[in-house]
Amino acid sequence: MASLNRALLVATACPRWRPAQRLGLQALAGAAGPKAEKNVPYQRTLKEEAQGPGAASRGPSQPLPSTASVVVIGGGSVGCQTLYHLAKLGVAGAVLLERERLTSGTTWHTAGLLWQLRPSDVEVELLAHTRRVVSRDLEEETGMHTGWIQNGGLFIASSRQRLDEYKRLMSLGKAYGVESHVLSPAETKVLYPLMKVDDLYGTLYVPQDGTMDPAGTCSTLARAAVARGARVIENCTVTGIRVRTDDFGVRRVAAVETEHGSIQTPCVVNCAGVWAGAVGRMAGVKVPLVAMHHAYVVTERIEGIQNMPNVRDHDASVYLRLQGDALSVGGYEANPIFWEEVSDKFTFGLFDLDWDVFTQHIEGAINRVPVLETTGIKSTVCGPESFTPDHKPLMGEAPELRGFFLGCGFNSAGMMLGGGCGQELAHWVMHGRPEKDMYSYDIRRFHPSLTAHQRWVRERSHESYAKNYAVVFPHDEPLAGRNMRRSLLHEELLGQGCVFQERHGWERPGWFSPQGPAPVLEYDYYGAYRKRPHRDYAYARLLADEYTFSFPPQHHVIQKECLACRGAAAVFDMSYFGKFYLLGPDARRAADWLFSANVSRPPGSTVYTCMLNHRGGTESDLTVSRLAPGTQACPVAPAFEGDGYYLAVGGGIAQHNWCHITTVLQDQRFRCQLVDCSEDLGLISIQGPASRAILQEVLDADLSDAAFSFSTHQLVQAAGHLVRAMRLSFVGELGWELHVPRASCLPVYRAVMAAGAQHGLVNAGYRAIDSLSIEKGYRHWHAELRPDDSPLEAGLAFTCKLKSAEPFLGREALEKQRAEGLRRRLVCLTVEESPWTS
């Protein structure tokens, strides 16, 4: 029997560079005793049936139907949950196809932990729904026990900041009915006597957390779905997705092809986990995920461990899962092993455990529960899991193909998120949108240039994996996958001390450091994989200063940027904004339907408006400018006849806006074009009381109130370059935006800075914008404003043309809400004294 301490000694005695194939359980067992087994620690799995007599030649478990309303591909946790919820919504003829047996891919070996508290209110609700399904609903429907065990969960705080994070989680959980308690080290010792607590600041205890059984849960889900009319077909490998192009040139799902025939269907849900990328390629859909080895070990019996809660020691990056009278030990390391060539024959399979990689988890586990130092290892589990660039699942309809939905990339959390996400996917398929705000999971959060870039996907997925247990600070930024999209002012601003943020692949100004340039360097994988870590990395050092829930050291610098904007003027590079032209015969009809405000005003007008969904939720806030037709095309003035509009939207949500508008145009069959000019135009904004005086020296137009009123735009010359100037403000001061051809950005910017030198003009970034706009009560989409907030609730009723008879998307829902009365409102609060006294 190998012990955890023996495993630690063997691993540390071996060279760190040794590949996994040379160092595994065989070497460890030979040195320490009997060989540890590679078996998952569940009383039953579906593996035995799959490997029974005749399994190799067995065909599909039942005949394929010729048609189906929905085909779910993949019989893991998310696939089974999606099928179950589709059936509960009354979808007739839904089919699940599994190439082997249910759970045979990655679900069968998962740890099955369920932690109810996360930093997002939406995730708390998703997890709560999963818990209801596995602990109550399925047993009531089928009479079968899913294997749910409620033994509680315990989060470990080894620092003051970690404890502060847990207190925030407790407050969020309280609002959503999740019982939790912050415990002192002494109280923690009473709850968990085997735990070392003398290095703790405290713990967060959630009594109703627990553990799920993969086989029990998935087989019960399948039975419940079949009882409602769904079909589950195992041993049926999908070989292709047939696509058709409709009369408007839109690609749509037509059929699913398998080794045993085809099924005509308008809708596919890709729940293939690690293999989701291969299924996506069948349909021409990019699925940004990577496969990695993910491991845990199961100990021998531990006296006194029975009924203890599951443990997450985030600072040690380790978890301890109760396994009867033993523990499963696992975590997230900085050097995970990539599964480079994903095999389509891998079924109920495991890898040899690389002890070099796993050592750090043993160290953390022994430190937290010292008895593990002399406890034997019963089995090891190292299987594949899929991970994504931001450690969030990939869900929703793919922008490349109508009717092709994603439900994959769950970052080893498919069991605990499966119920909530399966329910939302079912609503997505049925109604075109989920019920909750799922933007953070929506595949449309990524720009297509990123999802197609394998280096970006790999780097960001690695960093997200390695930092999975890190404290979530408000102003953290990634170090991986940077410098993908940059404005023409990037080098100019970098030289002036700009500290960049990353949004949607764009490098955008965050704030300006007086310490000089702090460039973002090539990703060093935090020193993993024999990469040499950067030394004296200025950007990383500045970022480390942000790791606080209090005011960071550079707060006074950002404060100066804000005060300069209020007292004189500030210039902001907003080139990362999404910029679209809406043109064509039906452009006006499309605009009237898409936008909540009246945007069909005379050319030269600019309107702040919202776009809504059919439930009246806000899908976006943006500005829409009515254009005058013309025949001479240039970047700031396209050639067109009839009606045309110029749309400017926050760059972090540009792809979401593009997909929303495109979907509405297709569904309504409007004859118009949406043209993306985001890369062709820069956006320089000058805001503050001195902005008129500054720009009057640069522009060849009269900027007086009479000649250039608020919420209008004009084509003007700026230092000899044609630009579109808009009089707008997002900080509550006098200001203009200059929409500039890409090649003209640098000379126009320099002319503005030269003119502003005598007026106190300063560079400023988005940290200042956030502060300035929140002072005025302005809303930012997906910060203060979400798809589950209506304009009426958000204080944006003025953006809705409800006084007219003009129909627009979401109007009926708003009218119903207004008639019934609001149940909630978004409000801004002010305090007379600072809540921070030190």
QUIURTA-V578045 format. One record per pair of residues at least 24 apart in sequence whose ideal C-beta (glycine too) atoms are under 6 Angstrom apart, sorted by the first residue. I is the first residue (numbers start at 0). GAP is how many residues later the second one is. If there is no record, write none. Layout:
# QUIURTA-V578045
[[I GAP] [I GAP]]
This chain:
# QUIURTA-V578045
[[0 32] [0 33] [0 375] [1 26] [1 27] [1 30] [1 34] [1 375] [2 373] [3 358] [3 368] [3 371] [4 368] [5 26] [6 355] [7 354] [10 344] [10 345] [10 348] [15 340] [19 334] [22 332] [23 328] [24 328] [24 355] [35 341] [35 343] [35 344] [36 342] [37 312] [37 342] [38 340] [39 69] [39 341] [40 257] [40 282] [43 171] [44 63] [44 170] [45 55] [45 56] [45 57] [45 169] [46 301] [49 50] [49 51] [57 177] [59 173] [59 175] [59 176] [59 200] [60 172] [60 173] [60 174] [61 171] [63 196] [63 197] [63 199] [66 197] [67 25] [67 27] [67 195] [67 197] [68 24] [68 25] [69 24] [69 197] [69 359] [70 24] [70 185] [70 192] [70 194] [70 197] [71 24] [71 197] [71 199] [72 24] [72 165] [72 197] [72 199] [72 206] [73 197] [73 198] [74 27] [75 27] [75 29] [75 31] [75 197] [76 30] [76 337] [76 338] [76 341] [77 193] [77 329] [77 336] [77 340] [78 192] [79 138] [79 141] [79 142] [80 337] [80 338] [80 341] [81 187] [81 325] [81 340] [81 343] [82 142] [82 147] [83 137] [83 140] [83 141] [84 337] [84 338] [84 341] [85 340] [86 138] [86 141] [86 143] [88 337] [88 341] [91 137] [93 136] [94 136] [95 136] [96 136] [96 139] [96 141] [97 136] [98 138] [99 247] [100 133] [101 116] [102 111] [102 112] [102 115] [103 243] [103 244] [104 168] [105 167] [105 168] [105 278] [105 279] [106 107] [107 106] [108 272] [108 274] [109 104] [109 305] [110 185] [110 210] [110 217] [111 99] [111 100] [111 102] [111 303] [112 197] [112 208] [113 96] [113 98] [113 302] [114 38] [114 94] [115 62] [115 90] [115 93] [116 52] [116 56] [118 353] [121 314] [121 315] [123 52] [125 291] [125 294] [128 290] [128 291] [128 294] [129 286] [129 289] [129 290] [132 286] [133 78] [133 83] [137 82] [137 86] [140 83] [141 78] [141 81] [141 82] [143 76] [145 70] [145 71] [145 74] [146 66] [146 69] [147 64] [148 61] [148 62] [149 58] [149 60] [150 59] [150 158] [150 171] [151 55] [151 57] [151 157] [152 53] [152 56] [152 156] [152 157] [153 49] [153 51] [153 155] [153 157] [154 49] [154 157] [155 47] [155 157] [156 44] [156 45] [157 157] [159 41] [160 310] [161 309] [162 38] [162 39] [163 385] [164 306] [165 38] [178 28] [179 24] [179 26] [180 24] [191 116] [193 110] [193 175] [193 177] [194 174] [195 172] [195 174] [211 203] [235 24] [239 42] [240 41] [240 42] [249 152] [249 416] [250 150] [251 150] [251 151] [252 150] [252 151] [265 137] [266 136] [266 162] [267 136] [268 136] [268 138] [269 136] [269 138] [270 136] [270 137] [272 113] [272 135] [273 68] [273 110] [273 112] [275 132] [282 118] [282 121] [283 116] [284 113] [284 115] [284 116] [284 119] [285 165] [285 166] [287 101] [287 163] [287 169] [288 97] [288 99] [288 120] [289 97] [289 168] [289 171] [290 48] [290 51] [290 93] [290 95] [291 44] [291 46] [291 95] [292 44] [292 58] [292 89] [293 91] [293 118] [294 58] [294 63] [294 87] [295 32] [295 33] [295 34] [295 85] [296 32] [296 80] [296 83] [297 25] [297 28] [297 30] [297 80] [297 81] [298 27] [298 28] [298 76] [299 75] [299 76] [299 78] [300 24] [300 25] [301 24] [301 73] [312 55] [313 155] [315 48] [316 152] [317 43] [317 46] [317 47] [328 32] [328 36] [330 30] [331 133] [331 136] [331 137] [332 24] [332 27] [333 132] [333 192] [333 194] [334 193] [335 129] [338 45] [349 32] [349 33] [350 31] [352 27] [352 29] [384 27] [386 24] [386 74] [386 78] [388 68] [388 71] [388 72] [389 74] [390 73] [390 77] [391 48] [391 49] [392 48] [393 49] [394 46] [395 46] [395 47] [398 45] [398 260] [405 37] [432 180] [436 349] [436 350] [436 351] [438 343] [443 211] [443 212] [443 215] [446 57] [446 58] [446 208] [449 55] [455 25] [458 64] [472 74] [474 71] [476 24] [476 25] [476 66] [477 24] [479 43] [481 38] [486 86] [486 88] [486 195] [487 194] [487 254] [487 257] [487 258] [488 84] [488 256] [488 260] [493 25] [495 267] [498 43] [502 148] [502 149] [503 147] [503 148] [505 70] [505 145] [507 68] [507 258] [508 64] [508 256] [509 255] [509 256] [509 257] [510 47] [510 254] [510 256] [511 251] [517 24] [557 209] [557 210] [560 203] [560 207] [561 206] [561 209] [561 210] [563 198] [564 122] [564 123] [567 120] [567 122] [567 191] [567 192] [568 119] [568 121] [568 122] [568 125] [568 192] [569 117] [569 118] [569 192] [569 194] [570 115] [570 192] [571 113] [571 192] [573 109] [573 111] [574 107] [574 108] [575 75] [576 71] [576 74] [576 106] [577 71] [577 73] [577 76] [577 79] [577 100] [578 69] [578 98] [578 99] [578 102] [579 67] [579 94] [579 96] [580 57] [580 65] [580 94] [581 63] [581 92] [582 57] [582 61] [582 90] [583 87] [583 88] [583 89] [584 86] [585 84] [585 85] [585 86] [586 56] [586 85] [587 55] [589 80] [589 82] [590 54] [592 215] [592 216] [593 70] [594 29] [595 203] [595 204] [595 212] [596 202] [596 204] [597 203] [598 25] [600 25] [602 24] [602 25] [603 108] [605 105] [605 107] [605 120] [608 190] [609 181] [609 189] [611 197] [611 198] [614 198] [615 174] [615 194] [615 197] [615 198] [616 170] [616 171] [617 167] [617 171] [618 41] [618 168] [619 37] [619 161] [620 160] [621 25] [621 27] [622 25] [624 88] [634 45] [634 46] [634 106] [635 88] [635 103] [652 128] [679 62] [680 58] [681 58] [681 60] [681 63] [682 56] [683 54] [683 65] [684 52] [685 50] [686 44] [686 46] [686 48] [687 45] [688 45] [689 69] [690 43] [690 44] [692 66] [693 61] [693 62] [693 65] [693 67] [694 41] [696 58] [697 53] [697 54] [697 57] [717 30] [718 28] [718 29] [718 32] [720 27] [729 43] [730 41] [730 42] [731 44] [776 51] [789 27] [791 25] [792 29] [792 31] [792 32] [792 33] [793 32] [794 31]]
